Amino acid sequence: MPSRGNERVLVVEDNERIRDVSCTILADLGYRIEAVDSADEALARIASGSRFELVFSDVVMPGLIPDSR
């Protein structure tokens, strides 16, 4: 049996289906999950003092990179 986690993970994903699957898999592996759907919400959670051992994030989030045009 593979080892199981118990760390607190912040999942940041704007696609609901991908976020749900990611959370389900991580929770099944024993991790404690908190999920948000935007980078702004993730930064607000961290700024509020919430502590996470890992941030599991989408690579490209809307609004993170300014329009370069």
PyMOL Python script that loads the backbone (N, CA, C, O; Angstrom):
from pymol import cmd

cmd.read_pdbstr("""\
ATOM      1  N   MET A   1       0.841  -1.181   0.000  1.00  0.00           N
ATOM      2  CA  MET A   1       0.000   0.000   0.000  1.00  0.00           C
ATOM      3  C   MET A   1       0.887   1.247   0.000  1.00  0.00           C
ATOM      4  O   MET A   1       1.794   1.353   0.826  1.00  0.00           O
ATOM      5  N   PRO A   2       0.643   2.183  -0.907  1.00  0.00           N
ATOM      6  CA  PRO A   2       1.457   3.406  -0.913  1.00  0.00           C
ATOM      7  C   PRO A   2       1.233   4.222   0.360  1.00  0.00           C
ATOM      8  O   PRO A   2       0.184   4.136   0.999  1.00  0.00           O
ATOM      9  N   SER A   3       2.240   5.007   0.705  1.00  0.00           N
ATOM     10  CA  SER A   3       2.089   5.843   1.893  1.00  0.00           C
ATOM     11  C   SER A   3       0.986   6.874   1.647  1.00  0.00           C
ATOM     12  O   SER A   3       0.689   7.234   0.508  1.00  0.00           O
ATOM     13  N   ARG A   4       0.393   7.333   2.740  1.00  0.00           N
ATOM     14  CA  ARG A   4      -0.709   8.287   2.636  1.00  0.00           C
ATOM     15  C   ARG A   4      -0.279   9.619   3.209  1.00  0.00           C
ATOM     16  O   ARG A   4       0.528   9.683   4.137  1.00  0.00           O
ATOM     17  N   GLY A   5      -0.821  10.669   2.650  1.00  0.00           N
ATOM     18  CA  GLY A   5      -0.519  12.005   3.138  1.00  0.00           C
ATOM     19  C   GLY A   5      -1.504  12.417   4.202  1.00  0.00           C
ATOM     20  O   GLY A   5      -2.535  11.773   4.396  1.00  0.00           O
ATOM     21  N   ASN A   6      -1.187  13.479   4.883  1.00  0.00           N
ATOM     22  CA  ASN A   6      -2.139  14.092   5.805  1.00  0.00           C
ATOM     23  C   ASN A   6      -1.956  15.600   5.825  1.00  0.00           C
ATOM     24  O   ASN A   6      -2.553  16.297   6.646  1.00  0.00           O
ATOM     25  N   GLU A   7      -1.121  16.102   4.912  1.00  0.00           N
ATOM     26  CA  GLU A   7      -0.852  17.528   4.857  1.00  0.00           C
ATOM     27  C   GLU A   7      -2.071  18.291   4.334  1.00  0.00           C
ATOM     28  O   GLU A   7      -2.973  17.728   3.714  1.00  0.00           O
ATOM     29  N   ARG A   8      -2.057  19.580   4.609  1.00  0.00           N
ATOM     30  CA  ARG A   8      -3.130  20.462   4.144  1.00  0.00           C
ATOM     31  C   ARG A   8      -2.736  21.025   2.784  1.00  0.00           C
ATOM     32  O   ARG A   8      -1.653  21.591   2.633  1.00  0.00           O
ATOM     33  N   VAL A   9      -3.615  20.870   1.793  1.00  0.00           N
ATOM     34  CA  VAL A   9      -3.330  21.255   0.412  1.00  0.00           C
ATOM     35  C   VAL A   9      -4.363  22.273  -0.062  1.00  0.00           C
ATOM     36  O   VAL A   9      -5.567  22.082   0.107  1.00  0.00           O
ATOM     37  N   LEU A  10      -3.870  23.353  -0.655  1.00  0.00           N
ATOM     38  CA  LEU A  10      -4.747  24.333  -1.290  1.00  0.00           C
ATOM     39  C   LEU A  10      -4.772  24.025  -2.783  1.00  0.00           C
ATOM     40  O   LEU A  10      -3.746  24.122  -3.456  1.00  0.00           O
ATOM     41  N   VAL A  11      -5.929  23.658  -3.297  1.00  0.00           N
ATOM     42  CA  VAL A  11      -6.100  23.371  -4.721  1.00  0.00           C
ATOM     43  C   VAL A  11      -6.668  24.631  -5.379  1.00  0.00           C
ATOM     44  O   VAL A  11      -7.715  25.138  -4.976  1.00  0.00           O
ATOM     45  N   VAL A  12      -5.953  25.128  -6.405  1.00  0.00           N
ATOM     46  CA  VAL A  12      -6.357  26.344  -7.112  1.00  0.00           C
ATOM     47  C   VAL A  12      -6.591  25.973  -8.569  1.00  0.00           C
ATOM     48  O   VAL A  12      -5.644  25.721  -9.313  1.00  0.00           O
ATOM     49  N   GLU A  13      -7.851  25.941  -8.970  1.00  0.00           N
ATOM     50  CA  GLU A  13      -8.191  25.515 -10.332  1.00  0.00           C
ATOM     51  C   GLU A  13      -9.505  26.174 -10.745  1.00  0.00           C
ATOM     52  O   GLU A  13     -10.504  26.062 -10.035  1.00  0.00           O
ATOM     53  N   ASP A  14      -9.508  26.857 -11.884  1.00  0.00           N
ATOM     54  CA  ASP A  14     -10.713  27.550 -12.326  1.00  0.00           C
ATOM     55  C   ASP A  14     -11.704  26.634 -13.044  1.00  0.00           C
ATOM     56  O   ASP A  14     -12.881  26.979 -13.149  1.00  0.00           O
ATOM     57  N   ASN A  15     -11.267  25.493 -13.534  1.00  0.00           N
ATOM     58  CA  ASN A  15     -12.160  24.544 -14.197  1.00  0.00           C
ATOM     59  C   ASN A  15     -12.771  23.635 -13.133  1.00  0.00           C
ATOM     60  O   ASN A  15     -12.064  22.873 -12.474  1.00  0.00           O
ATOM     61  N   GLU A  16     -14.082  23.722 -12.974  1.00  0.00           N
ATOM     62  CA  GLU A  16     -14.760  22.995 -11.897  1.00  0.00           C
ATOM     63  C   GLU A  16     -14.546  21.482 -11.970  1.00  0.00           C
ATOM     64  O   GLU A  16     -14.312  20.843 -10.944  1.00  0.00           O
ATOM     65  N   ARG A  17     -14.624  20.913 -13.156  1.00  0.00           N
ATOM     66  CA  ARG A  17     -14.477  19.461 -13.292  1.00  0.00           C
ATOM     67  C   ARG A  17     -13.073  19.001 -12.909  1.00  0.00           C
ATOM     68  O   ARG A  17     -12.905  17.994 -12.222  1.00  0.00           O
ATOM     69  N   ILE A  18     -12.067  19.751 -13.362  1.00  0.00           N
ATOM     70  CA  ILE A  18     -10.682  19.394 -13.016  1.00  0.00           C
ATOM     71  C   ILE A  18     -10.456  19.586 -11.526  1.00  0.00           C
ATOM     72  O   ILE A  18      -9.792  18.770 -10.888  1.00  0.00           O
ATOM     73  N   ARG A  19     -11.007  20.669 -10.964  1.00  0.00           N
ATOM     74  CA  ARG A  19     -10.867  20.927  -9.523  1.00  0.00           C
ATOM     75  C   ARG A  19     -11.490  19.792  -8.720  1.00  0.00           C
ATOM     76  O   ARG A  19     -10.900  19.323  -7.746  1.00  0.00           O
ATOM     77  N   ASP A  20     -12.684  19.347  -9.122  1.00  0.00           N
ATOM     78  CA  ASP A  20     -13.359  18.267  -8.401  1.00  0.00           C
ATOM     79  C   ASP A  20     -12.573  16.962  -8.454  1.00  0.00           C
ATOM     80  O   ASP A  20     -12.424  16.283  -7.438  1.00  0.00           O
ATOM     81  N   VAL A  21     -12.071  16.611  -9.637  1.00  0.00           N
ATOM     82  CA  VAL A  21     -11.285  15.372  -9.776  1.00  0.00           C
ATOM     83  C   VAL A  21     -10.004  15.465  -8.955  1.00  0.00           C
ATOM     84  O   VAL A  21      -9.641  14.522  -8.251  1.00  0.00           O
ATOM     85  N   SER A  22      -9.326  16.596  -9.046  1.00  0.00           N
ATOM     86  CA  SER A  22      -8.077  16.777  -8.286  1.00  0.00           C
ATOM     87  C   SER A  22      -8.325  16.649  -6.786  1.00  0.00           C
ATOM     88  O   SER A  22      -7.571  15.981  -6.078  1.00  0.00           O
ATOM     89  N   CYS A  23      -9.383  17.290  -6.312  1.00  0.00           N
ATOM     90  CA  CYS A  23      -9.706  17.228  -4.880  1.00  0.00           C
ATOM     91  C   CYS A  23     -10.056  15.811  -4.451  1.00  0.00           C
ATOM     92  O   CYS A  23      -9.640  15.364  -3.383  1.00  0.00           O
ATOM     93  N   THR A  24     -10.814  15.107  -5.273  1.00  0.00           N
ATOM     94  CA  THR A  24     -11.195  13.736  -4.949  1.00  0.00           C
ATOM     95  C   THR A  24      -9.973  12.840  -4.845  1.00  0.00           C
ATOM     96  O   THR A  24      -9.843  12.068  -3.895  1.00  0.00           O
ATOM     97  N   ILE A  25      -9.079  12.940  -5.818  1.00  0.00           N
ATOM     98  CA  ILE A  25      -7.869  12.098  -5.805  1.00  0.00           C
ATOM     99  C   ILE A  25      -7.006  12.422  -4.593  1.00  0.00           C
ATOM    100  O   ILE A  25      -6.553  11.516  -3.893  1.00  0.00           O
ATOM    101  N   LEU A  26      -6.778  13.703  -4.341  1.00  0.00           N
ATOM    102  CA  LEU A  26      -5.929  14.082  -3.201  1.00  0.00           C
ATOM    103  C   LEU A  26      -6.566  13.681  -1.872  1.00  0.00           C
ATOM    104  O   LEU A  26      -5.870  13.214  -0.970  1.00  0.00           O
ATOM    105  N   ALA A  27      -7.875  13.857  -1.744  1.00  0.00           N
ATOM    106  CA  ALA A  27      -8.559  13.458  -0.507  1.00  0.00           C
ATOM    107  C   ALA A  27      -8.496  11.945  -0.316  1.00  0.00           C
ATOM    108  O   ALA A  27      -8.316  11.465   0.803  1.00  0.00           O
ATOM    109  N   ASP A  28      -8.646  11.194  -1.410  1.00  0.00           N
ATOM    110  CA  ASP A  28      -8.544   9.731  -1.320  1.00  0.00           C
ATOM    111  C   ASP A  28      -7.152   9.293  -0.871  1.00  0.00           C
ATOM    112  O   ASP A  28      -6.989   8.222  -0.286  1.00  0.00           O
ATOM    113  N   LEU A  29      -6.155  10.126  -1.148  1.00  0.00           N
ATOM    114  CA  LEU A  29      -4.790   9.823  -0.716  1.00  0.00           C
ATOM    115  C   LEU A  29      -4.520  10.287   0.714  1.00  0.00           C
ATOM    116  O   LEU A  29      -3.417  10.114   1.234  1.00  0.00           O
ATOM    117  N   GLY A  30      -5.537  10.877   1.344  1.00  0.00           N
ATOM    118  CA  GLY A  30      -5.421  11.248   2.747  1.00  0.00           C
ATOM    119  C   GLY A  30      -5.138  12.712   3.020  1.00  0.00           C
ATOM    120  O   GLY A  30      -5.060  13.114   4.181  1.00  0.00           O
ATOM    121  N   TYR A  31      -4.981  13.521   1.980  1.00  0.00           N
ATOM    122  CA  TYR A  31      -4.680  14.937   2.190  1.00  0.00           C
ATOM    123  C   TYR A  31      -5.921  15.698   2.623  1.00  0.00           C
ATOM    124  O   TYR A  31      -7.041  15.337   2.259  1.00  0.00           O
ATOM    125  N   ARG A  32      -5.717  16.748   3.397  1.00  0.00           N
ATOM    126  CA  ARG A  32      -6.801  17.639   3.806  1.00  0.00           C
ATOM    127  C   ARG A  32      -6.853  18.764   2.769  1.00  0.00           C
ATOM    128  O   ARG A  32      -5.876  19.490   2.585  1.00  0.00           O
ATOM    129  N   ILE A  33      -7.982  18.903   2.103  1.00  0.00           N
ATOM    130  CA  ILE A  33      -8.101  19.759   0.936  1.00  0.00           C
ATOM    131  C   ILE A  33      -8.923  21.009   1.225  1.00  0.00           C
ATOM    132  O   ILE A  33      -9.954  20.966   1.896  1.00  0.00           O
ATOM    133  N   GLU A  34      -8.428  22.124   0.692  1.00  0.00           N
ATOM    134  CA  GLU A  34      -9.216  23.344   0.607  1.00  0.00           C
ATOM    135  C   GLU A  34      -9.102  23.776  -0.849  1.00  0.00           C
ATOM    136  O   GLU A  34      -7.993  23.863  -1.377  1.00  0.00           O
ATOM    137  N   ALA A  35     -10.214  24.046  -1.503  1.00  0.00           N
ATOM    138  CA  ALA A  35     -10.201  24.356  -2.929  1.00  0.00           C
ATOM    139  C   ALA A  35     -10.778  25.733  -3.201  1.00  0.00           C
ATOM    140  O   ALA A  35     -11.750  26.153  -2.573  1.00  0.00           O
ATOM    141  N   VAL A  36     -10.165  26.427  -4.147  1.00  0.00           N
ATOM    142  CA  VAL A  36     -10.640  27.732  -4.609  1.00  0.00           C
ATOM    143  C   VAL A  36     -10.591  27.747  -6.133  1.00  0.00           C
ATOM    144  O   VAL A  36      -9.913  26.931  -6.758  1.00  0.00           O
ATOM    145  N   ASP A  37     -11.331  28.701  -6.721  1.00  0.00           N
ATOM    146  CA  ASP A  37     -11.398  28.722  -8.180  1.00  0.00           C
ATOM    147  C   ASP A  37     -10.688  29.898  -8.835  1.00  0.00           C
ATOM    148  O   ASP A  37     -10.847  30.124 -10.034  1.00  0.00           O
ATOM    149  N   SER A  38      -9.907  30.652  -8.063  1.00  0.00           N
ATOM    150  CA  SER A  38      -9.168  31.773  -8.664  1.00  0.00           C
ATOM    151  C   SER A  38      -7.884  32.050  -7.886  1.00  0.00           C
ATOM    152  O   SER A  38      -7.758  31.726  -6.705  1.00  0.00           O
ATOM    153  N   ALA A  39      -6.950  32.653  -8.587  1.00  0.00           N
ATOM    154  CA  ALA A  39      -5.688  33.040  -7.946  1.00  0.00           C
ATOM    155  C   ALA A  39      -5.940  34.088  -6.870  1.00  0.00           C
ATOM    156  O   ALA A  39      -5.314  34.060  -5.810  1.00  0.00           O
ATOM    157  N   ASP A  40      -6.864  35.019  -7.146  1.00  0.00           N
ATOM    158  CA  ASP A  40      -7.181  36.045  -6.145  1.00  0.00           C
ATOM    159  C   ASP A  40      -7.692  35.425  -4.848  1.00  0.00           C
ATOM    160  O   ASP A  40      -7.304  35.837  -3.755  1.00  0.00           O
ATOM    161  N   GLU A  41      -8.565  34.433  -4.984  1.00  0.00           N
ATOM    162  CA  GLU A  41      -9.101  33.777  -3.784  1.00  0.00           C
ATOM    163  C   GLU A  41      -8.007  33.009  -3.044  1.00  0.00           C
ATOM    164  O   GLU A  41      -7.975  32.996  -1.814  1.00  0.00           O
ATOM    165  N   ALA A  42      -7.113  32.371  -3.798  1.00  0.00           N
ATOM    166  CA  ALA A  42      -6.003  31.643  -3.169  1.00  0.00           C
ATOM    167  C   ALA A  42      -5.103  32.600  -2.402  1.00  0.00           C
ATOM    168  O   ALA A  42      -4.721  32.322  -1.265  1.00  0.00           O
ATOM    169  N   LEU A  43      -4.765  33.719  -3.018  1.00  0.00           N
ATOM    170  CA  LEU A  43      -3.908  34.701  -2.349  1.00  0.00           C
ATOM    171  C   LEU A  43      -4.589  35.280  -1.117  1.00  0.00           C
ATOM    172  O   LEU A  43      -3.933  35.544  -0.110  1.00  0.00           O
ATOM    173  N   ALA A  44      -5.907  35.479  -1.193  1.00  0.00           N
ATOM    174  CA  ALA A  44      -6.649  35.987  -0.031  1.00  0.00           C
ATOM    175  C   ALA A  44      -6.615  34.977   1.117  1.00  0.00           C
ATOM    176  O   ALA A  44      -6.454  35.366   2.273  1.00  0.00           O
ATOM    177  N   ARG A  45      -6.764  33.692   0.812  1.00  0.00           N
ATOM    178  CA  ARG A  45      -6.713  32.648   1.858  1.00  0.00           C
ATOM    179  C   ARG A  45      -5.348  32.641   2.540  1.00  0.00           C
ATOM    180  O   ARG A  45      -5.247  32.555   3.764  1.00  0.00           O
ATOM    181  N   ILE A  46      -4.302  32.732   1.722  1.00  0.00           N
ATOM    182  CA  ILE A  46      -2.944  32.725   2.274  1.00  0.00           C
ATOM    183  C   ILE A  46      -2.699  33.988   3.093  1.00  0.00           C
ATOM    184  O   ILE A  46      -2.132  33.927   4.184  1.00  0.00           O
ATOM    185  N   ALA A  47      -3.130  35.141   2.561  1.00  0.00           N
ATOM    186  CA  ALA A  47      -2.942  36.409   3.268  1.00  0.00           C
ATOM    187  C   ALA A  47      -3.708  36.449   4.588  1.00  0.00           C
ATOM    188  O   ALA A  47      -3.307  37.149   5.518  1.00  0.00           O
ATOM    189  N   SER A  48      -4.805  35.702   4.673  1.00  0.00           N
ATOM    190  CA  SER A  48      -5.607  35.701   5.901  1.00  0.00           C
ATOM    191  C   SER A  48      -4.957  34.899   7.027  1.00  0.00           C
ATOM    192  O   SER A  48      -5.440  34.887   8.159  1.00  0.00           O
ATOM    193  N   GLY A  49      -3.853  34.232   6.693  1.00  0.00           N
ATOM    194  CA  GLY A  49      -3.160  33.458   7.714  1.00  0.00           C
ATOM    195  C   GLY A  49      -3.354  31.961   7.602  1.00  0.00           C
ATOM    196  O   GLY A  49      -2.773  31.199   8.375  1.00  0.00           O
ATOM    197  N   SER A  50      -4.171  31.528   6.642  1.00  0.00           N
ATOM    198  CA  SER A  50      -4.328  30.087   6.433  1.00  0.00           C
ATOM    199  C   SER A  50      -2.993  29.500   6.031  1.00  0.00           C
ATOM    200  O   SER A  50      -2.262  30.083   5.230  1.00  0.00           O
ATOM    201  N   ARG A  51      -2.676  28.340   6.592  1.00  0.00           N
ATOM    202  CA  ARG A  51      -1.385  27.711   6.307  1.00  0.00           C
ATOM    203  C   ARG A  51      -1.607  26.414   5.541  1.00  0.00           C
ATOM    204  O   ARG A  51      -2.491  25.622   5.866  1.00  0.00           O
ATOM    205  N   PHE A  52      -0.784  26.218   4.520  1.00  0.00           N
ATOM    206  CA  PHE A  52      -0.850  25.031   3.681  1.00  0.00           C
ATOM    207  C   PHE A  52       0.551  24.481   3.500  1.00  0.00           C
ATOM    208  O   PHE A  52       1.519  25.237   3.411  1.00  0.00           O
ATOM    209  N   GLU A  53       0.656  23.176   3.446  1.00  0.00           N
ATOM    210  CA  GLU A  53       1.948  22.554   3.175  1.00  0.00           C
ATOM    211  C   GLU A  53       2.213  22.497   1.670  1.00  0.00           C
ATOM    212  O   GLU A  53       3.363  22.391   1.243  1.00  0.00           O
ATOM    213  N   LEU A  54       1.148  22.569   0.869  1.00  0.00           N
ATOM    214  CA  LEU A  54       1.297  22.462  -0.583  1.00  0.00           C
ATOM    215  C   LEU A  54       0.207  23.267  -1.266  1.00  0.00           C
ATOM    216  O   LEU A  54      -0.941  23.285  -0.823  1.00  0.00           O
ATOM    217  N   VAL A  55       0.582  23.935  -2.356  1.00  0.00           N
ATOM    218  CA  VAL A  55      -0.393  24.576  -3.241  1.00  0.00           C
ATOM    219  C   VAL A  55      -0.350  23.810  -4.553  1.00  0.00           C
ATOM    220  O   VAL A  55       0.694  23.723  -5.201  1.00  0.00           O
ATOM    221  N   PHE A  56      -1.494  23.256  -4.938  1.00  0.00           N
ATOM    222  CA  PHE A  56      -1.662  22.479  -6.163  1.00  0.00           C
ATOM    223  C   PHE A  56      -2.447  23.386  -7.098  1.00  0.00           C
ATOM    224  O   PHE A  56      -3.647  23.589  -6.913  1.00  0.00           O
ATOM    225  N   SER A  57      -1.757  23.940  -8.121  1.00  0.00           N
ATOM    226  CA  SER A  57      -2.365  25.004  -8.896  1.00  0.00           C
ATOM    227  C   SER A  57      -2.366  24.751 -10.388  1.00  0.00           C
ATOM    228  O   SER A  57      -1.484  24.086 -10.933  1.00  0.00           O
ATOM    229  N   ASP A  58      -3.383  25.302 -11.032  1.00  0.00           N
ATOM    230  CA  ASP A  58      -3.448  25.379 -12.474  1.00  0.00           C
ATOM    231  C   ASP A  58      -2.223  26.176 -12.944  1.00  0.00           C
ATOM    232  O   ASP A  58      -1.771  27.086 -12.248  1.00  0.00           O
ATOM    233  N   VAL A  59      -1.698  25.842 -14.100  1.00  0.00           N
ATOM    234  CA  VAL A  59      -0.528  26.555 -14.617  1.00  0.00           C
ATOM    235  C   VAL A  59      -0.928  27.911 -15.183  1.00  0.00           C
ATOM    236  O   VAL A  59      -0.204  28.891 -15.004  1.00  0.00           O
ATOM    237  N   VAL A  60      -2.054  27.983 -15.853  1.00  0.00           N
ATOM    238  CA  VAL A  60      -2.513  29.233 -16.460  1.00  0.00           C
ATOM    239  C   VAL A  60      -3.849  29.607 -15.839  1.00  0.00           C
ATOM    240  O   VAL A  60      -4.848  28.908 -16.012  1.00  0.00           O
ATOM    241  N   MET A  61      -3.852  30.715 -15.116  1.00  0.00           N
ATOM    242  CA  MET A  61      -5.080  31.187 -14.481  1.00  0.00           C
ATOM    243  C   MET A  61      -5.461  32.534 -15.102  1.00  0.00           C
ATOM    244  O   MET A  61      -4.604  33.407 -15.241  1.00  0.00           O
ATOM    245  N   PRO A  62      -6.723  32.717 -15.476  1.00  0.00           N
ATOM    246  CA  PRO A  62      -7.154  34.000 -16.017  1.00  0.00           C
ATOM    247  C   PRO A  62      -6.858  35.134 -15.041  1.00  0.00           C
ATOM    248  O   PRO A  62      -7.070  35.005 -13.835  1.00  0.00           O
ATOM    249  N   GLY A  63      -6.366  36.242 -15.582  1.00  0.00           N
ATOM    250  CA  GLY A  63      -6.107  37.418 -14.761  1.00  0.00           C
ATOM    251  C   GLY A  63      -4.730  37.480 -14.135  1.00  0.00           C
ATOM    252  O   GLY A  63      -4.370  38.508 -13.561  1.00  0.00           O
ATOM    253  N   LEU A  64      -3.946  36.413 -14.226  1.00  0.00           N
ATOM    254  CA  LEU A  64      -2.610  36.431 -13.633  1.00  0.00           C
ATOM    255  C   LEU A  64      -1.588  37.145 -14.489  1.00  0.00           C
ATOM    256  O   LEU A  64      -0.693  37.810 -13.966  1.00  0.00           O
ATOM    257  N   ILE A  65      -1.709  37.014 -15.799  1.00  0.00           N
ATOM    258  CA  ILE A  65      -0.733  37.624 -16.713  1.00  0.00           C
ATOM    259  C   ILE A  65      -1.410  38.780 -17.410  1.00  0.00           C
ATOM    260  O   ILE A  65      -2.417  38.594 -18.093  1.00  0.00           O
ATOM    261  N   PRO A  66      -0.853  40.003 -17.242  1.00  0.00           N
ATOM    262  CA  PRO A  66      -1.475  41.161 -17.894  1.00  0.00           C
ATOM    263  C   PRO A  66      -1.439  40.999 -19.416  1.00  0.00           C
ATOM    264  O   PRO A  66      -0.534  40.375 -19.969  1.00  0.00           O
ATOM    265  N   ASP A  67      -2.419  41.562 -20.061  1.00  0.00           N
ATOM    266  CA  ASP A  67      -2.480  41.534 -21.519  1.00  0.00           C
ATOM    267  C   ASP A  67      -1.258  42.261 -22.072  1.00  0.00           C
ATOM    268  O   ASP A  67      -1.013  43.417 -21.727  1.00  0.00           O
ATOM    269  N   SER A  68      -0.492  41.589 -22.928  1.00  0.00           N
ATOM    270  CA  SER A  68       0.769  42.158 -23.424  1.00  0.00           C
ATOM    271  C   SER A  68       0.597  42.910 -24.746  1.00  0.00           C
ATOM    272  O   SER A  68       1.584  43.301 -25.370  1.00  0.00           O
ATOM    273  N   ARG A  69      -0.634  43.108 -25.168  1.00  0.00           N
ATOM    274  CA  ARG A  69      -0.844  43.820 -26.446  1.00  0.00           C
ATOM    275  C   ARG A  69      -0.560  45.267 -26.328  1.00  0.00           C
ATOM    276  O   ARG A  69      -0.688  46.003 -27.307  1.00  0.00           O
TER     277      ARG A  69
END
""", "prot")
cmd.dss("prot")
cmd.show_as("cartoon", "prot")
cmd.util.cbc("prot")
cmd.orient("prot")
